[in-house]
């Protein structure tokens, strides 16, 4: 059995070479964009936070029915408070204080009014 000698490698034409170069440049640009995005996620703490939550899920002795709900719950707890939410909480606390003060003032005024008005039973008798 004689074997045929392998054929020499095909030469790349100028057009194919240019197309290959453009394709490689496209892949390098995509890799560069991916790398920039990865660095952005790393700098902003996203990768670290995701890693911690995924490790917590992995270490969970009884896996939850919904891994997505687990992630949502733990990511929601891990994110810093939105300043607007904090302002609304403060405003709510102030409104509760004002409400309590108004209720207390209302009780005092009702008591004061009761001193000047006859009781309801006496009004009916008249």
Secondary structure by P-SEA (a helix, b strand, c coil): cccccccccccccaaaaaaaaaaaaaaaaaaaaaaaaaaaaaaaaaaaaaaaaaaaaaacccccccaaaaaaaaaaaaccccaaaaaaaaaaaaaaaaaaaaaaaaaaaaaaaaaacccaaaaaac
